[in-house]
Amino acid sequence: MRNRFRSSLIATAIAAATVSAVISVSMTRTAGQASRASRTADGKPNLSGVWQANNEANWDLQAHQARPGAVTQRGVYPYAYAEVPAAPVLALGAAAGVPGSLGVVQGDAQIPYTPDALARKQENAAHWIDRDPELKCYLPGIPRAMYMPYPFQIAQSSTKIQMAYTFTNAARTIHLDKVEGPPDDTWMGHSVGRWEGDTLVVDVTNFNDKTWFDRAGNFHSDALHVVERFTPISADALRYEVTVEDPKVFTRPWKIAMPIYRRLEPNIQLLDYQCIEFAEEFLYGNLRKQQLVKHWEGETIVVDIRRKVPPGDRLYEWYGK
């Protein structure tokens, strides 16, 4: 009986060891495959595919606590944590809330604004619903296009890398060969890339001053210079690092970093998001002779909209903010 029990234990141990070995080999093989991104014919990491960030950077690059709304006002108590949603977002309830985040700014986690630029950033945040270019469906710029909550697609060749973004059908070309710069500054900048080992380094210049970095009012001037680094960390993930330099706005260069993930659905593709059509009433509704959107009534809330036209040149300045 004792020998039979001992034989059973030995058989069980052998079976367990065999299964463990199979699992170990399988995991090792999977890990090895994951660590090796596929490569193009010229031996470079193949970045082609559909990708998407998974974080809260588009709300605010810096660490922040959750808030009841992107637009808030003073509540019962005079403390920031006790503010309540302001009228423009009140009817949305929890859907209007801002998720908290650990932030993506590296180093001391601070964005080094000059004193005057910091005052403007704070003013931008207070007037987010009037000023954020995203609300107007303007092109998002770089790096913001990379971490908006929409997928984007990369198509790679030996001399060009094309990136197409869902939001407002934005796109850019990263030139790996020698090209002339653009005749004027642009929303998405001018991207010139090179490979440093398995890292794609992209130098982006020739920006206008119309884009923001996030919904928190972080902004730049036309002196913005961005250096991006795309480094594969597995077959389906990239480490995305950005160095931001703008001597008109910041006292020193600063960095952000985050992972970006490949979308793995078998039928994944970019779908149209023609947001300019959705923003037309927001942008131009105040110019109608007869106001179109003016009243909404739910079970517990009634919302009345009054439009106004900024006087004189301020109307055109609003479109440019």
C-alpha positions as CSV (number, residue, x, y, z in Angstrom):
1,M,0.0,0.0,0.0
2,R,2.9,2.3,1.0
3,N,4.7,1.5,-2.3
4,R,1.6,2.1,-4.3
5,F,1.1,5.5,-2.5
6,R,4.8,6.3,-3.2
7,S,4.5,5.4,-6.8
8,S,1.4,7.6,-7.1
9,L,3.3,10.5,-5.6
10,I,6.2,10.0,-8.0
11,A,3.9,9.8,-11.0
12,T,2.1,13.0,-9.9
13,A,5.4,14.8,-9.4
14,I,6.6,13.7,-12.8
15,A,3.4,14.9,-14.4
16,A,3.5,18.2,-12.6
17,A,7.1,18.7,-13.6
18,T,6.2,17.9,-17.2
19,V,3.3,20.4,-17.2
20,S,5.5,23.0,-15.5
21,A,8.2,22.5,-18.2
22,V,5.7,22.9,-21.0
23,I,4.2,26.0,-19.4
24,S,7.7,27.4,-18.8
25,V,8.8,26.8,-22.4
26,S,5.5,28.3,-23.7
27,M,5.8,31.4,-21.5
28,T,9.5,31.8,-22.5
29,R,8.6,31.5,-26.2
30,T,5.6,33.9,-25.8
31,A,7.8,36.4,-23.9
32,G,10.5,36.1,-26.5
33,Q,8.0,36.7,-29.3
34,A,6.5,39.7,-27.4
35,S,9.9,41.3,-27.0
36,R,10.6,41.1,-30.7
37,A,8.5,43.4,-32.8
38,S,8.2,42.4,-36.4
39,R,10.5,44.0,-38.8
40,T,10.4,45.6,-42.2
41,A,12.4,44.5,-45.2
42,D,15.2,46.9,-44.3
43,G,15.4,45.5,-40.7
44,K,13.6,48.3,-38.9
45,P,10.9,47.7,-36.3
46,N,7.6,47.5,-38.1
47,L,5.3,50.1,-36.6
48,S,2.5,49.7,-39.1
49,G,-0.9,49.1,-37.6
50,V,-3.6,50.8,-35.5
51,W,-2.5,52.2,-32.1
52,Q,-4.0,54.1,-29.2
53,A,-3.0,55.6,-25.9
54,N,-4.8,54.5,-22.8
55,N,-4.4,57.3,-20.2
56,E,-5.9,60.6,-19.1
57,A,-3.2,62.9,-20.7
58,N,-5.7,64.6,-23.0
59,W,-7.5,65.9,-19.9
60,D,-4.4,67.1,-18.2
61,L,-0.7,66.2,-18.8
62,Q,0.0,66.7,-15.1
63,A,-1.1,64.7,-12.1
64,H,-4.6,65.8,-11.0
65,Q,-7.5,64.6,-8.9
66,A,-10.9,63.7,-10.3
67,R,-13.1,66.7,-10.7
68,P,-16.9,67.0,-11.1
69,G,-16.6,68.8,-14.4
70,A,-14.3,70.4,-16.9
71,V,-16.1,73.6,-16.1
72,T,-16.8,74.2,-12.4
73,Q,-17.9,76.9,-10.1
74,R,-17.8,77.6,-6.3
75,G,-19.9,75.3,-4.2
76,V,-21.2,75.7,-0.7
77,Y,-17.6,76.0,0.7
78,P,-14.8,78.2,-0.8
79,Y,-12.4,75.3,-1.5
80,A,-11.3,73.9,-4.9
81,Y,-12.3,70.3,-3.9
82,A,-15.8,71.5,-3.0
83,E,-16.5,73.1,-6.4
84,V,-19.6,71.8,-8.4
85,P,-20.2,71.5,-12.1
86,A,-21.0,74.8,-13.8
87,A,-24.1,75.4,-15.8
88,P,-22.7,74.3,-19.3
89,V,-22.1,70.7,-18.0
90,L,-24.5,70.3,-15.1
91,A,-27.1,68.3,-17.1
92,L,-24.5,65.7,-18.1
93,G,-24.1,64.5,-14.5
94,A,-21.2,62.0,-14.0
95,A,-20.5,61.9,-17.7
96,A,-19.1,65.5,-17.4
97,G,-16.6,64.5,-14.7
98,V,-12.8,64.6,-15.2
99,P,-11.0,61.4,-14.3
100,G,-8.0,61.7,-12.0
101,S,-4.5,60.8,-13.2
102,L,-1.0,60.2,-12.0
103,G,0.2,62.4,-14.9
104,V,2.7,61.8,-17.7
105,V,5.1,64.8,-17.1
106,Q,8.6,63.4,-16.2
107,G,11.1,64.6,-13.7
108,D,9.6,66.9,-11.1
109,A,6.2,66.5,-12.8
110,Q,6.0,70.3,-13.3
111,I,5.6,72.2,-16.6
112,P,8.1,75.1,-16.3
113,Y,6.0,78.1,-17.5
114,T,7.3,81.6,-17.3
115,P,5.2,83.8,-14.9
116,D,3.3,85.5,-17.7
117,A,2.7,82.2,-19.5
118,L,1.5,80.5,-16.3
119,A,-1.1,83.3,-15.9
120,R,-2.4,82.6,-19.4
121,K,-2.5,78.9,-18.8
122,Q,-4.7,79.4,-15.7
123,E,-6.9,81.7,-17.7
124,N,-7.2,79.1,-20.5
125,A,-8.3,76.5,-17.9
126,A,-11.0,78.8,-16.5
127,H,-12.3,79.4,-20.0
128,W,-11.8,75.9,-21.4
129,I,-15.3,75.7,-22.9
130,D,-14.6,78.8,-25.0
131,R,-11.0,78.3,-25.9
132,D,-9.9,74.7,-26.3
133,P,-9.2,74.1,-30.0
134,E,-10.5,70.5,-29.6
135,L,-14.0,71.8,-29.0
136,K,-13.8,73.6,-32.3
137,C,-12.6,70.5,-34.1
138,Y,-9.3,72.2,-35.1
139,L,-6.3,70.0,-35.9
140,P,-4.9,68.8,-32.6
141,G,-1.2,69.3,-33.2
142,I,1.7,67.2,-32.0
143,P,2.0,65.7,-29.4
144,R,-1.7,65.9,-28.5
145,A,-2.8,63.9,-31.5
146,M,-0.9,60.9,-30.1
147,Y,-2.8,60.6,-26.8
148,M,-6.3,61.8,-27.6
149,P,-8.9,59.1,-26.8
150,Y,-9.1,57.9,-30.4
151,P,-7.1,55.3,-32.5
152,F,-4.6,56.3,-35.1
153,Q,-3.0,54.4,-37.9
154,I,0.7,54.1,-38.9
155,A,1.8,53.1,-42.4
156,Q,5.5,52.6,-42.8
157,S,7.9,52.5,-45.7
158,S,11.7,52.9,-45.9
159,T,11.5,56.7,-46.6
160,K,8.2,57.8,-45.2
161,I,5.9,57.1,-42.2
162,Q,2.3,58.2,-42.5
163,M,0.2,58.7,-39.4
164,A,-3.6,59.1,-39.9
165,Y,-5.7,60.2,-36.9
166,T,-9.4,59.6,-36.2
167,F,-10.0,63.0,-34.7
168,T,-10.9,65.5,-37.5
169,N,-9.2,63.3,-40.1
170,A,-5.8,64.8,-39.1
171,A,-2.7,63.3,-40.6
172,R,1.1,63.9,-40.9
173,T,4.0,62.5,-42.8
174,I,7.3,61.7,-41.0
175,H,10.0,62.2,-43.6
176,L,12.9,59.7,-43.3
177,D,14.6,61.2,-46.4
178,K,15.8,64.7,-47.1
179,V,12.9,67.2,-47.9
180,E,12.4,70.9,-47.9
181,G,10.6,72.5,-45.0
182,P,7.0,73.8,-45.4
183,P,6.5,77.4,-46.7
184,D,4.6,78.4,-43.6
185,D,3.9,77.2,-40.0
186,T,1.2,74.5,-39.7
187,W,-1.1,73.0,-37.1
188,M,0.6,69.6,-37.2
189,G,4.2,70.8,-37.7
190,H,6.8,69.4,-40.0
191,S,8.2,66.0,-39.0
192,V,11.6,64.7,-39.9
193,G,12.6,61.2,-38.6
194,R,15.7,59.1,-38.2
195,W,16.4,55.7,-36.6
196,E,18.7,55.3,-33.6
197,G,18.9,51.6,-33.3
198,D,15.3,50.4,-32.8
199,T,14.1,53.8,-31.7
200,L,12.4,56.1,-34.2
201,V,13.4,59.7,-33.4
202,V,11.2,62.5,-34.9
203,D,12.1,66.2,-34.9
204,V,9.0,68.3,-35.3
205,T,9.1,72.0,-36.1
206,N,7.2,74.8,-37.9
207,F,4.2,74.9,-35.6
208,N,1.7,77.7,-35.4
209,D,0.6,78.8,-32.0
210,K,-3.1,77.6,-32.2
211,T,-3.0,74.2,-30.6
212,W,-3.1,73.1,-26.9
213,F,-1.4,70.1,-25.2
214,D,-4.6,69.1,-23.3
215,R,-8.0,70.2,-21.9
216,A,-6.3,71.9,-18.9
217,G,-5.2,74.9,-20.9
218,N,-1.5,73.9,-21.4
219,F,-0.4,75.8,-24.5
220,H,2.7,76.8,-26.6
221,S,3.8,79.5,-29.0
222,D,5.0,79.3,-32.6
223,A,8.5,78.7,-31.2
224,L,7.5,75.1,-30.2
225,H,10.1,72.4,-30.9
226,V,9.2,68.8,-30.2
227,V,11.4,65.7,-30.3
228,E,9.5,62.4,-30.2
229,R,11.0,58.9,-29.5
230,F,9.1,55.7,-30.4
231,T,10.7,52.7,-28.8
232,P,9.2,49.2,-29.1
233,I,8.8,47.5,-25.7
234,S,6.9,44.5,-27.0
235,A,5.3,43.4,-30.3
236,D,2.2,45.4,-29.4
237,A,3.4,48.3,-27.3
238,L,5.6,51.4,-27.8
239,R,7.2,53.7,-25.3
240,Y,6.4,57.2,-26.5
241,E,8.6,60.0,-25.1
242,V,8.5,63.6,-26.0
243,T,10.8,66.5,-25.2
244,V,9.1,69.9,-25.4
245,E,11.0,73.1,-26.0
246,D,9.6,76.6,-26.4
247,P,11.6,79.5,-25.0
248,K,8.7,82.0,-25.4
249,V,6.6,80.0,-23.0
250,F,8.8,77.7,-20.9
251,T,11.9,78.4,-18.9
252,R,13.5,75.0,-19.9
253,P,12.8,71.9,-21.9
254,W,10.5,69.3,-20.3
255,K,9.4,65.8,-21.1
256,I,6.4,63.5,-21.1
257,A,6.3,59.7,-21.6
258,M,3.7,57.0,-21.8
259,P,3.0,53.6,-23.4
260,I,1.0,53.4,-26.6
261,Y,-0.7,50.1,-27.5
262,R,-1.6,48.3,-30.7
263,R,-5.3,47.6,-31.2
264,L,-5.7,43.9,-31.6
265,E,-9.2,43.5,-32.8
266,P,-9.1,41.4,-36.0
267,N,-11.2,43.9,-37.9
268,I,-9.7,47.1,-36.5
269,Q,-9.8,50.1,-38.8
270,L,-10.1,53.8,-38.5
271,L,-13.7,55.1,-38.7
272,D,-14.6,58.6,-39.8
273,Y,-15.1,61.2,-37.1
274,Q,-16.1,64.3,-39.0
275,C,-16.3,66.4,-35.9
276,I,-16.4,69.8,-37.8
277,E,-20.0,68.9,-38.7
278,F,-20.7,68.4,-35.0
279,A,-19.0,71.7,-34.0
280,E,-20.7,74.0,-36.6
281,E,-23.5,75.1,-34.3
282,F,-21.0,75.7,-31.5
283,L,-18.8,77.7,-33.8
284,Y,-21.3,79.6,-35.9
285,G,-24.6,79.3,-34.2
286,N,-24.3,82.8,-32.7
287,L,-24.2,84.2,-36.2
288,R,-27.6,83.0,-37.2
289,K,-30.4,85.6,-37.6
290,Q,-32.7,83.3,-35.7
291,Q,-31.2,81.2,-32.9
292,L,-31.6,77.5,-33.6
293,V,-30.5,75.7,-30.4
294,K,-32.0,77.6,-27.5
295,H,-33.9,75.3,-25.1
296,W,-33.7,71.8,-23.6
297,E,-36.0,70.4,-21.0
298,G,-35.5,67.1,-19.1
299,E,-37.3,65.6,-16.1
300,T,-35.3,67.6,-13.6
301,I,-33.4,70.3,-15.5
302,V,-34.3,73.0,-18.0
303,V,-31.4,74.5,-20.0
304,D,-31.9,77.8,-21.8
305,I,-29.1,78.9,-24.2
306,R,-28.4,82.6,-25.0
307,R,-25.8,83.2,-27.7
308,K,-23.7,86.3,-28.0
309,V,-21.4,87.7,-30.7
310,P,-18.1,89.2,-29.4
311,P,-17.8,92.8,-30.5
312,G,-15.5,93.9,-33.4
313,D,-12.3,92.1,-33.9
314,R,-12.9,90.0,-30.8
315,L,-15.1,87.7,-32.9
316,Y,-12.2,86.8,-35.2
317,E,-9.8,86.5,-32.2
318,W,-12.1,84.0,-30.7
319,Y,-11.9,81.7,-33.7
320,G,-8.1,81.9,-33.6
321,K,-7.7,81.0,-29.9
